[in-house]
C-alpha cells in the first residue's frame, strides 16, 4: 500500500522529464489530522528549495491534509512556530520559513481557532431545519490533548497542544473517530450534543493506515438515552450525502450537504496508504474529522477525514466508507487489537502492450507482470519475477491492474487485497513460462524499512560518549531539515526495501560535545553501517554489540567510508557525565534495555544497501505503468 506522487526533495531523480508532475492529482490531497510533522515544505513556494524540503509519502499522490496540522500552533524545541491561517494561506514562523499552503489538514480544529472562518462555510446549515435530526444526537465532540515525541531529541517529548474533532456512537459502549484526532493522546474527552459535561474517554484501538480509532467512555451517565448509528452500504454516484460534526466556526453541531461524486481507491494522508474512499462535494472543515456522513435514509455511509485543496477546485472532501470501517471493527473483534491491512508485497507492471503480452505467453488481454517481490513478504516464497498474475481468488485481473467493481465499474486490484485480514490466504492464478497455475499466498501487513509511524509513539535511541544514535523514520525526516538528512539517505528512505524483518537504518543523529568525541562534534544524521566490522541490523543490535564488546576500541564505520573510533573504557566512563551535563536521564530508550534477540541467522550477513533498488509506489517511480500491491 502506498501513496502516489513524486517527492519534492527528490524531484530531480524521480520526475523522469516531468512525468510525475503531469499527474493532475499530485500535490493537492490533504487529510484531516493534528500532526505537526505530517507535511513538509510546499513545492509550490517560489522560494522553495527542493533540497530543503521533502514531501511525505502521503503528500505524493495528492496533498492530503490532516486537519490538526492547520490548527496546531505550538512552539517547537528550536523556537519555530509552524502556523497557518484559517484561509489556508501560509504564514511566517519566527525563523522566517513559510509553511506550505498545500500541506494542511482539515478535520481537527485547534481550540484557539474558534471564530475563524474557512472556505465553504456557507454550505453549513442549521440542524434545526432538518426533519429527522434525532440521529444527530449520536455525534459527539472530541477534545484531545496531544504530547508528541521529539524525534530529534528522542529522550524527551514536545510541548503539548490541544485540538477538537468529532466522533459518533456505534453501539456496545464505543465511539468511532479518526486516528489523527487522537494521535499522541495524553487525555481524550468527549461531550454530547446539548450537554455541558465533558467525559474522559479511553482509546481502545488506533488504526493508522485506515485513519480510524475506537474510543470508549466508562461513565454510565454518558450513555443514558444514547442511540448508536447504523452503518449502511456503499452509496451510488450522485446519491445525496450529509456530513455532520463540530467544525470551525461555532460550538454547536453543524451539517454540510452534497452528493457522492466518485468512489475509488484513494490516498490516505495520515496512514500513508491507499484504501477505498468516497469523494464528495460537501464541505469538510477543521473539526469535521471523525464525524459521520449520512445518506438520505439517515444511515451512516462513512467517516469524514480529509479534503483536496487547490486553486483549481472547490469542495472536494473524502469519506472513509463503511467497508473500511467494518474491516477495522472486525479486525479489533477478532484479535482484541488492530493488526492492520495486509498487502501482497509485489511491484506490478501493466500489460497493455500486445507485444509484451505475446512475449510472456499471455493469451488474452489480462494480467499484470510481477517485477519485484519484497524479501519480507510471504509472497517471496511463492512468486517470482516474471510471473503474470491473472486472477485473485478467481476474480480476473485486467491488463491495467483493475478488477470488476459492482455492476458497471472497475477498481484497482489492491482493493481485493485490502478486503483480507492479516494471516489470510489468497489464491492467485499466475502464468509462469506460458503455463497457467494456481498458488496460495499468505497476506501480512507490509514491513517498512523506514516506518511512517513509530510503535509506542516513542523513538529508540542509544548514547555512547556523546554520540546519539537513533533509527531513521519518516517523523524524524519531517522534523529535520531535508538538507541535514542528505540526498543519499533520503533516497534510501524512499526507495530501499528491508531484506529481513526488523532491519532499520541507524543514524548518528547528533554529537554532544565532549573531549572524548573531539573531531566528531559536527557530525549529524549520518548512517552508521558497521561496528568493529559487523554489519548493523538495527539500533537494538548496535546497542548489543557495544554492550558485548571486549575489544579496546569501538570502531564505527559510516557512509562515505568515514570512521569514528572511541577508546571503549574511556567512552563508557565519560557517558555518565555527558548525560548529566545535558540533562538526559538515561543512555538508552527503555526498549533497548530488554535482551537482544537475534532475528537473523548468524550466516546471513547484511549487505550494504544501495538506494534506488525499487520504487515504493508508481508515482514515486514517475511512471504510471508500475503498480504497488
C-alpha positions in Angstrom: 0.0 0.0 0.0 1.3 3.4 -0.8 0.6 6.9 -1.7 1.4 8.4 -5.1 3.3 11.4 -6.3 7.0 12.1 -6.7 8.5 13.7 -3.6 9.7 17.3 -3.7 13.1 16.6 -2.3 13.9 14.0 -5.0 12.2 15.6 -8.0 15.4 15.8 -9.9 15.7 12.0 -9.9 12.1 10.8 -10.0 10.4 13.3 -12.3 11.5 11.4 -15.4 11.2 14.5 -17.5 8.2 15.8 -15.7 6.2 12.7 -15.9 5.3 12.6 -12.3 4.3 16.3 -12.2 1.9 15.8 -15.0 -0.4 13.8 -12.8 -3.3 16.1 -12.1 -3.9 14.7 -8.6 -0.4 15.4 -7.4 0.4 17.9 -4.7 -3.2 18.5 -3.5 -4.8 15.8 -1.4 -5.0 16.6 2.4 -6.0 14.6 5.3 -7.6 15.8 8.5 -5.1 15.4 11.3 -3.2 17.1 14.1 0.3 16.0 13.4 2.7 18.9 13.2 5.3 16.8 11.3 2.9 15.2 8.8 3.6 17.6 6.0 6.7 19.4 4.7 7.5 22.5 2.6 5.4 23.0 -0.5 7.0 22.7 -3.9 4.6 25.5 -5.0 6.5 28.1 -3.0 8.5 30.2 -5.5 11.3 30.4 -2.9 11.2 26.6 -2.2 14.5 24.7 -2.5 13.9 21.0 -3.3 16.9 20.1 -1.3 15.5 21.8 1.8 12.1 20.1 2.0 10.7 16.6 1.3 7.2 15.5 0.8 6.0 12.6 2.7 4.7 9.5 1.0 1.2 10.7 1.8 1.9 14.0 0.1 2.9 12.5 -3.2 -0.2 11.4 -5.0 -2.2 14.3 -3.7 -1.7 16.8 -1.0 -3.9 15.2 1.6 -4.3 17.5 4.6 -4.5 16.3 8.2 -6.8 18.7 9.9 -4.9 19.1 13.1 -1.9 20.4 11.2 -3.7 23.5 10.1 -4.9 24.3 13.6 -1.9 23.3 15.6 0.1 26.3 16.8 2.9 25.1 19.1 6.4 26.1 19.8 9.0 23.5 18.7 12.2 22.9 20.7 14.0 25.1 18.2 11.7 28.0 18.7 9.9 27.7 15.4 6.2 28.3 15.1 4.5 26.3 12.4 1.3 28.1 11.7 -1.3 28.6 9.0 -4.3 30.9 8.9 -7.8 29.8 8.5 -7.9 30.5 4.8 -5.2 28.1 4.2 -2.5 30.6 3.3 1.0 30.3 4.6 2.3 32.4 7.4 5.8 33.1 8.7 7.2 31.4 11.7 9.8 33.0 14.0 12.6 31.7 11.8 11.2 33.2 8.7 10.3 29.9 7.0 6.9 29.9 5.2 4.6 26.9 5.8 3.2 25.2 2.7 -0.3 26.1 1.7 -0.8 22.7 0.1 0.0 20.7 3.2 -2.7 21.4 5.8 -5.3 19.4 7.5 -9.0 19.9 7.7 -11.0 17.9 10.3 -9.4 18.6 13.7 -9.5 22.1 14.9 -7.3 23.7 17.4 -9.4 25.1 20.2 -8.0 28.6 19.9 -9.2 28.8 16.3 -12.9 29.1 17.2 -14.4 32.1 15.5 -12.2 31.9 12.4 -13.9 31.4 9.1 -12.7 29.0 6.4 -13.7 28.2 2.8 -17.1 26.8 2.1 -18.6 27.7 5.4 -21.7 28.9 3.6 -22.6 25.3 2.9 -23.1 24.6 6.6 -26.7 24.8 7.7 -28.6 24.8 11.0 -29.7 21.3 12.1 -33.0 22.6 13.5 -34.3 22.8 9.9 -33.8 19.0 9.4 -37.0 17.0 9.7 -35.3 13.9 11.1 -32.5 15.2 13.3 -32.7 12.6 16.2 -29.8 10.6 14.8 -27.6 13.7 15.2 -27.5 13.1 19.0 -25.2 10.2 18.4 -22.5 12.6 17.2 -20.2 13.9 19.9 -17.4 16.5 20.1 -13.9 15.2 20.9 -11.3 17.2 22.9 -7.8 15.8 22.8 -4.6 16.9 24.5 -1.6 15.7 22.4 2.0 15.2 23.5 4.1 14.2 20.5 7.6 12.7 20.7 10.6 14.8 19.9 12.3 12.7 17.2 15.4 15.0 17.1 15.8 14.8 20.9 14.4 11.3 21.4 14.7 11.2 25.2 12.0 13.9 25.6 8.6 14.9 24.4 7.4 18.1 22.7 5.2 20.7 24.2 1.6 19.5 24.5 -1.2 21.1 22.4 -4.9 20.6 22.2 -7.4 20.1 19.4 -11.0 19.2 18.8 -12.7 16.8 16.4 -15.8 14.7 16.1 -16.9 11.1 16.8 -20.1 9.1 16.9 -21.6 6.2 18.8 -21.6 2.8 17.1 -23.0 0.6 19.9 -21.6 -1.6 22.7 -20.3 1.5 24.5 -17.9 2.5 21.7 -17.3 5.6 19.8 -15.6 5.9 16.3 -13.4 8.7 15.2 -10.3 9.4 13.1 -6.9 8.1 14.3 -5.3 11.5 13.7 -7.8 13.1 16.1 -6.3 11.2 19.0 -2.7 10.8 17.8 -0.1 11.0 20.6 -3.0 11.5 23.0 -2.4 12.4 26.6 -6.0 13.0 27.5 -9.2 12.5 25.5 -12.6 13.9 26.5 -15.9 13.8 24.7 -19.1 15.9 25.0 -22.6 15.0 23.8 -24.8 17.3 21.9 -26.7 19.7 24.2 -24.7 18.7 27.2 -22.3 20.8 29.2 -20.3 17.9 30.7 -17.1 16.5 29.3 -16.4 12.8 29.9 -13.0 11.2 29.9 -12.6 8.7 27.1 -10.1 5.9 26.5 -8.6 4.9 23.2 -9.2 1.2 22.6 -7.6 0.8 19.2 -5.9 3.1 16.7 -5.7 2.1 13.0 -3.1 4.2 11.4 -3.4 3.0 7.8 -7.2 3.5 7.7 -7.2 6.6 9.9 -9.7 5.2 12.4 -9.8 5.0 16.2 -12.1 3.3 18.6 -13.0 5.0 21.9 -15.0 4.1 25.0 -16.4 6.0 27.9 -16.7 4.3 31.3 -19.2 6.7 32.7 -22.8 5.2 32.5 -24.3 8.7 32.6 -22.7 9.5 29.2 -24.6 6.6 27.6 -28.0 7.3 29.0 -30.6 7.6 26.2 -27.9 7.0 23.6 -28.9 5.7 20.2 -26.0 4.3 18.2 -25.7 4.9 14.4 -26.3 2.1 11.9 -23.7 1.5 9.2 -25.2 1.5 5.7 -23.9 0.2 2.4 -21.7 1.9 -0.2 -23.6 4.7 -1.8 -24.1 5.2 -5.6 -22.8 8.1 -7.6 -24.9 11.2 -7.3 -26.5 10.0 -4.1 -27.1 12.7 -1.5 -24.8 12.8 1.5 -24.8 14.9 4.7 -21.6 15.4 6.8 -22.1 16.0 10.5 -19.6 17.2 13.0 -18.2 20.1 15.1 -16.2 22.1 12.6 -14.6 25.5 12.9 -17.0 28.5 13.1 -19.0 27.7 16.2 -19.6 25.4 19.2 -22.8 23.6 18.2 -23.2 20.8 15.8 -23.2 21.6 12.1 -24.1 19.8 8.9 -22.9 20.1 5.3 -24.8 18.6 2.3 -23.5 17.4 -1.0 -23.5 14.4 -3.3 -21.2 11.4 -3.9 -19.0 12.3 -6.9 -16.6 9.4 -7.0 -15.7 6.0 -5.4 -12.2 4.6 -5.9 -9.0 3.6 -4.2 -7.8 6.8 -2.5 -4.6 8.0 -0.9 -5.0 8.2 2.9 -2.7 11.0 4.1 -2.4 10.0 7.8 -1.8 6.4 7.1 0.4 6.7 4.0 -1.8 4.0 2.5 -4.3 3.5 -0.3 -7.7 2.2 0.5 -11.2 2.6 -0.8 -12.5 6.2 -0.4 -15.7 8.1 -1.2 -15.3 11.6 -2.8 -18.0 14.1 -2.0 -18.6 17.8 -2.7 -19.8 18.6 0.8 -17.6 21.0 2.8 -15.2 19.3 5.3 -13.6 21.8 7.6 -11.3 21.7 10.7 -13.2 19.9 13.4 -15.2 17.7 11.0 -12.7 14.8 11.3 -14.2 11.7 12.7 -17.8 12.9 12.1 -20.3 10.6 10.3 -21.6 11.0 6.7 -25.2 10.0 6.2 -27.2 9.0 3.2 -30.7 10.3 2.6 -32.2 7.4 4.7 -30.2 8.5 7.7 -27.7 5.6 7.6 -24.0 6.2 8.2 -22.1 5.6 5.0 -18.7 6.6 6.3 -16.4 8.9 8.3 -15.2 12.3 7.1 -11.4 12.5 7.2 -9.7 14.6 4.5 -10.1 17.2 1.8 -8.5 18.1 -1.5 -7.3 21.7 -1.7 -6.3 23.5 -4.9 -6.9 26.9 -6.6 -8.5 25.0 -9.4 -11.1 23.0 -7.5 -13.6 23.6 -4.6 -15.4 21.5 -2.1 -13.7 18.1 -2.7 -13.9 16.1 0.5 -13.3 12.4 1.3 -15.1 9.9 3.5 -13.9 6.6 4.8 -16.5 4.1 3.5 -18.3 1.5 5.7 -16.4 -1.3 4.0 -13.1 0.0 5.5 -14.8 0.8 8.8 -16.2 -2.7 9.0 -12.8 -4.2 8.3 -11.3 -2.1 11.2 -14.0 -3.2 13.6 -13.8 -6.8 12.6 -10.1 -6.8 13.0 -10.4 -5.4 16.5 -13.1 -8.0 17.4 -11.0 -10.9 16.1 -7.7 -10.0 17.7 -8.6 -7.7 20.6 -6.4 -5.1 18.9 -5.8 -3.5 15.5 -3.4 -5.6 13.4 -3.5 -3.7 10.1 -4.4 -4.2 6.4 -2.4 -6.8 4.6 -0.5 -6.4 1.3 0.8 -8.8 -1.3 4.3 -7.2 -1.3 4.9 -7.1 -5.1 5.7 -4.5 -7.7 3.5 -4.9 -10.7 3.7 -3.7 -14.3 0.6 -3.2 -16.5 0.3 -5.4 -19.6 -1.4 -3.1 -22.0 1.1 -3.7 -24.8 0.3 -6.6 -27.1 3.9 -7.4 -27.9 4.7 -7.6 -24.2 1.8 -10.0 -23.6 2.9 -12.1 -26.5 6.5 -12.3 -25.2 5.2 -13.5 -21.8 2.8 -16.1 -23.5 -0.3 -14.4 -22.1 -3.1 -15.4 -24.5 -5.6 -12.7 -23.6 -5.9 -9.0 -22.7 -5.4 -9.6 -18.9 -3.0 -9.9 -16.1 -0.2 -7.8 -14.5 3.5 -8.6 -14.5 5.5 -9.2 -11.3 8.6 -7.0 -11.4 9.8 -7.3 -7.9 8.8 -9.2 -4.7 9.6 -7.8 -1.2 12.0 -10.1 0.6 10.0 -9.8 3.8 6.6 -10.7 2.2 5.4 -14.3 2.3 4.8 -14.0 -1.4 8.6 -14.1 -1.9 8.4 -17.8 -1.3 5.7 -18.3 -3.9 6.0 -15.7 -6.6 8.9 -14.9 -8.9 9.9 -12.0 -11.1 8.4 -12.6 -14.5 5.2 -14.2 -13.2 1.9 -12.8 -14.5 -1.0 -12.6 -12.1 -4.2 -13.1 -13.9 -6.7 -13.7 -11.1 -7.1 -13.1 -7.3 -9.5 -15.5 -5.6 -11.0 -16.3 -9.0 -11.5 -12.7 -9.9 -10.0 -11.8 -13.2 -7.3 -9.1 -13.1 -7.3 -6.8 -16.2 -4.2 -5.6 -18.0 -4.4 -2.2 -16.3 -4.3 -3.8 -12.9 -8.1 -3.4 -12.2 -10.9 -5.8 -11.3 -14.7 -5.6 -11.7 -16.4 -3.5 -9.0 -20.2 -3.5 -8.5 -22.1 -3.8 -11.8 -20.5 -1.4 -14.3 -17.3 -0.2 -12.6 -13.7 -1.3 -12.3 -11.4 -0.6 -9.4 -7.7 -1.0 -8.6 -6.6 -4.6 -8.0 -5.3 -3.8 -4.5 -8.9 -3.2 -3.4 -9.3 -7.0 -3.2 -6.2 -7.3 -1.1 -7.5 -4.7 1.4 -10.6 -6.8 2.0 -8.4 -9.6 3.5 -7.2 -9.8 7.1 -3.7 -10.4 8.5 -2.8 -14.0 8.1 -5.5 -14.8 5.4 -4.6 -16.8 2.4 -5.4 -15.8 -1.2 -5.4 -18.0 -4.3 -3.6 -16.4 -7.2 -3.9 -17.5 -10.8 -0.5 -17.0 -12.4 1.2 -17.6 -15.8 4.7 -18.8 -15.4 6.7 -19.7 -18.5 3.5 -19.9 -20.5 1.8 -22.3 -18.1 -1.3 -21.4 -16.1 -1.1 -22.5 -12.4 -2.7 -21.7 -9.0 -0.7 -20.8 -6.0 -1.6 -19.9 -2.4 -0.2 -16.8 -0.8 -0.4 -15.6 2.8 -1.1 -11.9 3.3 0.5 -9.9 6.0 1.0 -6.1 6.7 3.8 -4.5 4.9 7.2 -4.1 6.6 8.7 -0.7 6.1 12.4 -0.1 6.2 11.7 3.5 7.3 8.4 3.5 9.3 5.8 6.2 8.8 4.7 5.9 12.4 6.6 4.7 15.5 5.1 1.9 17.5 4.6 3.0 21.1 5.0 6.6 19.9 8.5 6.9 21.3 11.6 6.6 19.1 14.5 4.4 20.2 17.9 5.9 21.0 21.3 4.9 22.3 24.1 7.3 23.5 27.7 6.4 23.9 30.4 9.1 24.7 28.0 11.8 23.5 27.2 10.1 20.2 23.4 10.0 19.9 22.2 7.1 17.7 18.6 6.5 16.6 16.7 4.8 13.8 15.6 6.7 10.7 11.9 7.3 10.5 9.5 9.5 8.5 8.6 11.6 11.5 12.3 12.3 12.1 12.8 13.2 8.4 9.8 15.6 8.6 11.1 17.2 11.8 14.6 17.7 10.5 15.6 19.9 7.6 15.9 17.8 4.5 19.4 19.1 3.6 20.6 18.0 7.1 19.4 14.4 6.3 21.2 14.3 2.9 20.1 13.3 -0.5 21.5 9.7 -0.4 19.9 8.9 2.9 16.6 10.3 1.7 16.8 8.2 -1.4 17.4 5.1 0.7 14.5 6.0 2.9 12.3 6.4 -0.1 13.4 3.6 -2.4 15.0 0.8 -0.4 13.2 -2.2 0.9 14.1 -4.2 4.1 15.8 -7.5 3.4 14.6 -9.0 6.7 12.1 -8.2 9.4 13.5 -5.9 11.9 16.0 -4.2 9.7 16.5 -0.5 10.3 18.6 2.4 9.0 20.6 3.5 12.1 21.9 7.0 12.1 24.1 9.2 14.3 21.6 12.0 15.0 24.0 14.4 16.7 27.1 14.6 18.9 27.0 16.1 22.4 30.4 17.8 22.5 32.9 16.4 25.0 36.7 15.8 25.0 36.0 12.1 24.2 34.5 12.9 20.9 36.8 15.8 19.7 36.8 15.9 15.9 33.4 14.3 15.6 31.3 17.2 17.0 30.0 18.4 13.6 28.6 15.1 12.6 24.8 14.7 12.3 22.3 12.5 10.6 24.9 10.1 9.2 24.2 6.4 8.6 26.3 4.0 10.6 27.0 0.8 8.7 29.3 -1.3 10.9 30.7 -1.6 14.4 34.0 -3.3 14.7 33.5 -4.9 11.3 30.0 -6.3 12.0 27.1 -5.0 9.8 24.5 -3.3 12.0 21.0 -4.7 11.6 19.0 -2.3 13.8 19.6 0.0 16.7 19.0 -2.7 19.3 21.6 -4.8 17.5 24.1 -1.9 17.7 23.5 -1.4 21.4 24.0 -5.2 21.9 27.3 -5.0 20.0 28.5 -2.2 22.3 27.4 -4.0 25.4 29.2 -7.2 24.5 32.3 -5.7 23.0 35.6 -6.8 24.7 38.0 -5.0 22.4 40.0 -1.9 23.2 38.3 0.3 20.6 34.8 0.9 19.3 35.2 1.4 15.6 32.1 2.8 13.8 32.1 2.8 10.0 29.8 5.4 8.4 28.7 6.1 4.8 31.4 7.5 2.6 33.9 5.4 4.5 34.1 7.8 7.4 35.5 6.3 10.6 34.7 7.1 14.3 37.0 5.4 16.8 36.4 5.6 20.6 38.5 4.0 23.3 35.9 1.7 24.8 36.5 2.0 28.6 37.1 5.8 28.4 34.0 6.3 26.3 31.8 4.3 28.8 33.3 6.2 31.7 32.6 9.6 30.0 29.0 8.8 29.1 27.6 9.4 32.6 29.0 12.9 32.9 27.9 13.8 29.4 24.3 12.7 30.2 24.2 14.6 33.4 25.5 17.8 31.8 22.9 17.5 29.0 20.0 16.7 31.4 19.4 13.3 29.8 18.1 10.7 32.3 19.2 7.5 30.5 21.8 6.5 28.0 19.2 4.4 26.0 15.4 4.2 25.5 13.5 1.6 27.6 13.1 -0.8 24.7 16.9 -1.2 24.3 17.1 -2.3 28.0 15.5 -5.6 27.0 17.7 -8.5 26.0 18.6 -8.5 22.3 17.0 -11.4 20.3 18.7 -12.1 17.0 16.0 -12.4 14.3 18.6 -13.1 11.6 20.7 -16.2 11.4 24.4 -15.8 12.0 25.2 -16.9 8.5 23.0 -14.1 7.0 25.2 -11.1 6.6 23.5 -7.8 5.9 24.8 -6.4 2.7 25.4 -2.8 2.0 22.1 -1.2 0.9 22.2 0.6 -2.4 19.5 3.2 -3.0 17.2 3.0 -6.0 16.7 -0.7 -5.8 13.0 -0.4 -6.5 10.3 2.2 -6.2 7.9 2.3 -3.3 4.9 3.4 -5.4 4.0 4.1 -9.0 4.1 7.8 -8.8 7.3 7.9 -6.8 8.8 6.0 -9.7 7.5 8.7 -12.0 5.7 6.2 -14.3 2.1 5.2 -14.0 2.7 1.8 -15.6 4.0 0.4 -12.4 1.7 -0.5 -9.5 2.4 -1.4 -5.9 0.2 -4.1 -4.4 
